[in-house]
Amino acid sequence: MEQEQTGQAFYSQAKLYDRLFPGNEAAVAYYRAAAGSHGERVLELGCGTGHKLIPIAADGHRCVGLDFSPQMLAEARRKADERGVAVEWVQGDMGAFDLDGVFDFVFITANSLLHLHETEALVSCFQSVRRHLAPGGRFIFDVFNPSVRLLAEADGVRRTREAFADPARGAIRVDVAETYDSAAQVTRGIWSFSTESEPDFFTAPVDVRSIFPQELPLLLSRGGLRLIERFGDFAGRPFGADSSLQVCVCESA
Ligand SMILES: C[S@@+](CC[C@H](N)C(=O)[O-])C[C@H]1O[C@@H](n2cnc3c(N)ncnc32)[C@H](O)[C@@H]1O
């Protein structure tokens, strides 16, 4: 798979990623509760460093985490070992995967799904999920709700988006320059990390697909899945025009 498609370079800096995105506790609570309701065997695709999966495993579920990035998986393994939590970590592509057994609950969070850009890759991912869902199992994922206003603001100009403190380097500034490819429905970004003394010490592309609300159920149905419910946030508010998220609850069709 192409580097630009997966953000492979970006995710090679797993510790930096965890500092930049220290975690969304509402998402952790939501996915823990969902795992609690839907069963014992849990699979996360694009699990990263295990921010959601490690707490779910600590609740007593049998967990498998699949990710493309060896560095993210190594950090996930280190954190799980540190907490004394057992998770099976698998390096693989969520676009097409074949694991042993089936799962009661499969999830993809934090826009990880949007690293698949081609429609066929999304459908293939959903088909793989369908093959791994136990009877009565649930598949839940969250992706952002594309705002045409925000997409139109992607003008290629580099702007500071984030700032955080890193124990090794000190204060880090993150600048992002993005353009939007409306034919591909992909936002193409360059993320640059700088300190006062080391400008651009790390630069990597990050490209993310938009999935528009009306195409989403069609993609799912081509993958053999059915959208049961869609929420606009992790508190369970109804999905609507002003929602920033699409939290999608699915089952086998
Ligand atoms: C935004 S991070 C989210 C990580 C984690 N789910 C979380 O909530 O913190 C996206 C993750 O998806 C992974 N990823 C990207 N493309 C992938 C693919 N095709 N197959 C599997 N994992 C992929 C990246 O390596 C990265 O760890």
The ligand as a Tripos MOL2 file, in Angstrom:
@<TRIPOS>MOLECULE
LIG
   27    29     1     0     0
SMALL
NO_CHARGES

@<TRIPOS>ATOM
      1 C1         -5.7460    8.0540   13.9130 C.3       1 LIG1
      2 S1         -4.8350    6.6220   14.3760 S.3       1 LIG1
      3 C2         -5.9940    5.9240   15.5370 C.3       1 LIG1
      4 C3         -5.3770    4.9270   16.4830 C.3       1 LIG1
      5 C4         -6.3220    4.3700   17.5410 C.3       1 LIG1
      6 N1         -7.4680    3.7230   16.9470 N.3       1 LIG1
      7 C5         -6.7820    5.4310   18.5080 C.2       1 LIG1
      8 O1         -7.9830    5.6150   18.6550 O.co2     1 LIG1
      9 O2         -5.9230    6.0600   19.1360 O.co2     1 LIG1
     10 C6         -4.9990    5.6550   12.9060 C.3       1 LIG1
     11 C7         -4.3290    4.2910   12.9470 C.3       1 LIG1
     12 O3         -4.7170    3.5630   11.7790 O.3       1 LIG1
     13 C8         -3.6020    2.8490   11.2890 C.3       1 LIG1
     14 N2         -3.8070    2.5260    9.8760 N.ar      1 LIG1
     15 C9         -3.7930    3.3800    8.8200 C.ar      1 LIG1
     16 N3         -4.0620    2.7040    7.6790 N.ar      1 LIG1
     17 C10        -4.2530    1.4100    8.0340 C.ar      1 LIG1
     18 C11        -4.5710    0.2370    7.3170 C.ar      1 LIG1
     19 N4         -4.7640    0.2650    5.9880 N.pl3     1 LIG1
     20 N5         -4.6980   -0.9140    7.9890 N.ar      1 LIG1
     21 C12        -4.5130   -0.9590    9.3410 C.ar      1 LIG1
     22 N6         -4.2070    0.1260   10.0740 N.ar      1 LIG1
     23 C13        -4.0850    1.2920    9.4290 C.ar      1 LIG1
     24 C14        -2.4210    3.7580   11.5590 C.3       1 LIG1
     25 O4         -1.2020    3.0330   11.5520 O.3       1 LIG1
     26 C15        -2.8050    4.3320   12.9360 C.3       1 LIG1
     27 O5         -2.2860    3.5600   13.9780 O.3       1 LIG1
@<TRIPOS>BOND
     1     1     2 1
     2     2     3 1
     3     2    10 1
     4     3     4 1
     5     4     5 1
     6     5     6 1
     7     5     7 1
     8     7     8 2
     9     7     9 1
    10    10    11 1
    11    11    12 1
    12    11    26 1
    13    12    13 1
    14    13    14 1
    15    13    24 1
    16    14    15 ar
    17    14    23 ar
    18    15    16 ar
    19    16    17 ar
    20    17    18 ar
    21    17    23 ar
    22    18    19 1
    23    18    20 ar
    24    20    21 ar
    25    21    22 ar
    26    22    23 ar
    27    24    25 1
    28    24    26 1
    29    26    27 1
@<TRIPOS>SUBSTRUCTURE
     1 LIG1         1 GROUP 0 **** ****
